[in-house]
Amino acid sequence: MPNHDPLDAQDIGRVLNEALPYMQKYDDEIVVVKYGGHAMGDEGGARSFARDIVMLEQSGINPVVVHGGGPQIGQMLAKLGIKSEFVDGLRVTDKQTVEIVEMILAGSINKQIVGFINAAGGKAIGLCGKDGDMVKAAKVTRTTRDPDSNIEKAVDLGYVGEPDTVDTKVLDTVLGKDLVPVLAPVATSVEGDTYNVNADTFAGAIAGALKAKRLLLLTDVPGVLDKNKNLIKSLSVEDCRRLIADGTATGGMIPKIETCIYAIERGVEGVVILDGKTPHAVLVELLTDGGAGTLIHA
């Protein structure tokens, strides 16, 4: 048994006691955790995240992990000498690129997370949107405005999709059976083409379809910040729309907030944007009084 001095033992006891009402609150509930490319960080951080997920599962919560992998995809494309460009934060994805995206997301990253959860004593199962026809994707359309002529023109992003329909049959079969689904955001269209889906958007669609109690978006920022760069602890959907309209929310935070609104409107009780690089961020958010990040609610 580990040796703790009396003060440490008292602190641990107090923290565990504090966690009880939260364990009761989330007992048998579904919590979807989006684990981002940058939040994954090093192997130590990934193994710590895996332990936290097993802790949730052992405490009666049903966690579903959705992961990204942008940096890892970028590294592989660079290694293969394939140039990559972005439009509105979305990677333009041709036929050759989407094969590599699927290989990295549904292959190496997915199975690494599954392995870490299993090593921590859990039983993870790796899936993607294709499995059991879970997520059907529709092609994303984007327009850009020519600065000289001010004419809007359509931009073809290639094999970039967004969730169109979600069938939860496979997840319904897995959840509540001591299994942790780990989902890669790859899906097929009605025609059977493979599409790369933004991981935040994918997680929002899964959380909405499952009517999850919480959706946690692990990012590389503390949460939503005000104009003075201070963390905003809680926001309503109305507040979120105002932050986008007045320019407080900018860049990559806008699609994240839009995902939160989408999930809330589909029945998710609360969405939290939090820093995935903070040790045990998921446990701190769900099982302590302090919480972490920004909670977005109806």
C-alpha positions in Angstrom: 0.0 0.0 0.0 1.4 3.5 -0.9 2.7 5.4 2.1 1.0 8.8 2.5 1.7 11.1 5.4 -1.4 11.8 7.6 -2.1 15.2 5.9 -2.0 13.6 2.4 -4.4 10.9 3.5 -6.8 13.4 5.0 -6.7 15.5 1.7 -7.4 12.4 -0.3 -10.3 11.4 1.9 -11.7 14.9 1.6 -11.5 14.9 -2.2 -13.1 11.5 -2.4 -15.9 12.6 -0.1 -16.4 15.7 -2.2 -16.7 13.6 -5.3 -19.7 11.5 -3.9 -22.6 13.8 -4.9 -21.1 14.2 -8.4 -20.8 10.4 -8.8 -24.4 10.1 -7.8 -25.4 12.9 -10.2 -23.7 11.2 -13.2 -24.5 7.6 -12.1 -25.5 5.6 -15.2 -25.4 8.8 -17.3 -23.6 9.2 -20.6 -20.6 11.6 -20.8 -19.1 12.3 -24.2 -15.4 13.4 -24.1 -13.8 14.9 -27.2 -10.1 14.4 -26.9 -8.2 16.8 -29.3 -5.0 16.4 -31.2 -3.1 19.0 -29.2 -4.7 18.0 -25.9 -3.3 14.5 -26.5 0.2 15.8 -26.0 2.8 13.3 -24.9 2.4 9.6 -24.0 2.4 10.4 -20.2 -0.6 12.7 -20.7 -2.4 10.2 -22.9 -2.0 7.4 -20.3 -3.2 9.8 -17.5 -6.3 10.6 -19.6 -6.9 6.9 -20.1 -6.8 6.3 -16.4 -9.3 9.1 -15.8 -11.7 7.6 -18.3 -11.4 4.2 -16.6 -12.1 6.0 -13.3 -15.3 7.4 -14.7 -16.4 4.0 -16.0 -15.6 2.4 -12.6 -17.7 5.0 -10.8 -20.8 4.2 -12.8 -20.6 6.8 -15.5 -20.8 5.7 -19.2 -18.0 7.6 -21.0 -17.8 7.8 -24.8 -14.4 9.1 -26.2 -14.3 10.9 -29.6 -10.8 11.8 -30.7 -9.2 14.1 -33.2 -5.7 14.0 -34.6 -5.0 17.1 -36.7 -1.3 17.5 -35.7 -0.6 13.8 -36.2 -2.3 13.9 -39.7 -0.3 17.0 -40.5 3.0 15.2 -39.6 2.2 12.2 -41.7 1.2 14.3 -44.7 4.5 16.3 -44.4 6.5 13.0 -44.1 4.8 11.8 -47.4 5.4 15.2 -49.1 1.7 15.9 -49.5 0.8 19.6 -49.2 -2.2 20.5 -47.0 -4.2 23.7 -47.1 -7.0 24.9 -44.8 -10.2 26.9 -45.4 -12.1 28.2 -42.3 -10.0 25.7 -40.2 -11.1 22.7 -42.3 -8.4 20.7 -44.1 -9.0 20.5 -47.9 -9.0 16.7 -48.4 -8.5 15.0 -51.7 -8.8 11.2 -52.4 -5.2 10.5 -51.5 -5.4 12.6 -48.3 -8.6 11.1 -47.0 -7.0 7.6 -47.2 -4.2 8.9 -44.9 -6.6 10.7 -42.6 -8.6 7.4 -42.2 -5.3 5.4 -41.6 -4.2 7.8 -38.9 -7.6 8.5 -37.2 -9.3 5.1 -37.4 -6.0 3.2 -37.3 -3.0 4.3 -35.3 -4.5 7.0 -33.0 -7.7 5.1 -32.3 -5.9 1.9 -31.4 -3.3 3.7 -29.3 -6.1 5.2 -27.1 -7.9 1.8 -26.9 -4.6 0.3 -25.8 -3.9 2.9 -23.1 -7.5 2.5 -21.7 -7.1 -1.3 -21.6 -3.7 -1.0 -20.0 -5.3 1.1 -17.2 -7.8 -1.7 -16.5 -10.7 -0.7 -18.7 -12.2 -2.4 -21.7 -12.2 -0.1 -24.7 -13.6 -0.8 -28.1 -12.3 1.3 -31.1 -14.9 2.3 -33.7 -15.4 5.0 -36.3 -18.5 6.5 -37.9 -18.6 3.8 -40.6 -19.1 1.0 -38.0 -22.7 -0.2 -37.9 -23.5 2.8 -40.2 -23.2 5.0 -37.1 -22.7 8.3 -38.8 -23.7 9.3 -42.3 -21.9 12.4 -43.6 -22.9 15.0 -46.0 -20.3 17.0 -48.0 -19.4 20.3 -46.4 -19.9 23.3 -48.5 -18.0 26.6 -47.9 -17.9 29.9 -49.8 -15.2 32.6 -49.8 -15.6 36.2 -50.9 -13.2 37.5 -53.5 -11.6 40.7 -51.9 -11.4 42.5 -55.2 -14.7 41.8 -56.9 -16.6 41.0 -53.6 -18.2 38.0 -55.4 -18.8 34.9 -53.3 -17.6 31.7 -54.8 -18.0 28.1 -53.7 -14.9 26.3 -52.3 -14.6 22.5 -52.9 -13.0 21.0 -49.7 -13.0 17.6 -51.2 -13.8 14.7 -48.8 -14.7 16.8 -45.8 -18.1 16.0 -44.3 -20.4 16.9 -41.5 -22.7 14.5 -39.6 -26.1 14.2 -41.4 -27.6 11.3 -39.5 -26.5 9.3 -36.4 -27.7 5.8 -35.7 -26.9 4.9 -32.1 -27.6 1.1 -32.4 -24.0 0.1 -32.0 -23.4 2.5 -29.0 -26.6 1.4 -27.4 -25.4 -2.2 -27.5 -22.0 -1.3 -26.0 -22.9 1.3 -23.3 -23.6 -0.1 -19.9 -21.7 -3.3 -20.6 -18.4 -2.1 -18.9 -17.1 -1.2 -22.4 -15.7 2.3 -23.4 -16.4 3.2 -27.0 -13.5 5.2 -28.6 -14.7 6.9 -31.8 -12.7 8.2 -34.8 -14.4 11.0 -36.7 -14.5 9.2 -40.1 -17.8 8.5 -41.8 -19.3 7.5 -45.1 -21.8 9.4 -47.4 -25.0 7.8 -48.7 -22.9 7.0 -51.9 -20.3 5.1 -49.8 -17.5 7.7 -50.0 -15.2 8.2 -47.0 -15.4 11.6 -45.3 -13.1 13.3 -42.8 -15.3 15.0 -40.2 -14.3 17.7 -37.7 -13.9 15.9 -34.4 -15.7 18.7 -32.4 -18.7 18.5 -34.8 -18.7 14.7 -34.7 -18.6 14.7 -30.9 -21.5 17.2 -30.8 -23.6 15.0 -33.1 -22.9 11.8 -31.1 -23.6 13.6 -27.7 -26.9 15.0 -29.2 -28.0 11.6 -30.5 -27.3 9.9 -27.2 -28.9 12.7 -25.2 -25.7 12.8 -23.1 -25.6 14.5 -19.7 -22.4 16.2 -20.6 -20.2 16.8 -23.6 -16.6 17.8 -22.7 -14.5 19.4 -25.4 -10.8 19.2 -24.4 -8.9 21.9 -26.2 -5.6 23.8 -25.7 -7.2 26.8 -24.1 -8.7 27.2 -20.5 -12.2 27.7 -22.0 -14.1 30.7 -23.4 -12.4 34.0 -22.5 -13.8 37.5 -22.3 -12.4 40.6 -24.0 -9.8 40.9 -21.1 -8.7 37.3 -21.6 -10.4 36.1 -18.3 -12.1 32.8 -18.2 -16.0 32.9 -18.3 -17.2 30.1 -16.0 -20.8 29.8 -17.3 -22.7 30.8 -20.5 -26.2 30.3 -21.8 -26.8 29.6 -25.5 -28.0 33.2 -25.8 -24.8 34.5 -24.2 -22.8 32.4 -26.7 -24.5 33.9 -29.7 -23.8 37.4 -28.3 -20.1 36.6 -27.9 -19.9 35.5 -31.5 -21.9 38.5 -32.8 -19.8 41.1 -30.8 -16.5 39.6 -31.8 -15.4 38.4 -28.3 -15.2 34.8 -29.6 -12.9 34.6 -32.6 -11.0 32.1 -34.8 -11.2 28.4 -33.8 -13.4 29.2 -30.7 -16.4 30.1 -33.0 -16.9 26.5 -34.4 -16.4 25.1 -30.9 -19.1 27.3 -29.5 -21.4 26.5 -32.5 -20.9 22.8 -31.7 -21.9 23.5 -28.1 -25.1 25.3 -29.2 -25.9 22.4 -31.6 -25.5 19.8 -28.9 -27.6 21.7 -26.3 -30.4 22.1 -28.9 -30.4 18.4 -29.4 -30.8 17.5 -25.7 -27.4 17.5 -24.2 -27.7 19.0 -20.7 -24.4 20.9 -20.6 -21.3 21.3 -22.7 -17.9 22.2 -21.2 -14.9 23.7 -23.1 -11.8 23.1 -21.0 -8.0 22.8 -21.3 -7.1 19.2 -22.0 -3.4 19.8 -21.0 -4.5 20.4 -17.4 -3.8 17.2 -15.4 -7.0 15.2 -14.7 -9.1 17.9 -16.3 -12.0 15.5 -16.9 -12.1 14.4 -13.2 -11.8 17.9 -11.9 -14.7 19.1 -14.1 -17.1 16.2 -13.4 -16.3 15.2 -9.8 -15.2 18.3 -7.9 -16.8 21.5 -6.6 -14.3 23.7 -8.5 -15.0 22.4 -12.0 -12.9 23.5 -14.9 -13.4 25.4 -18.1 -16.6 27.1 -19.4 -20.0 25.4 -18.9 -22.5 26.1 -21.7 -26.1 25.4 -20.9 -29.6 26.1 -22.3 
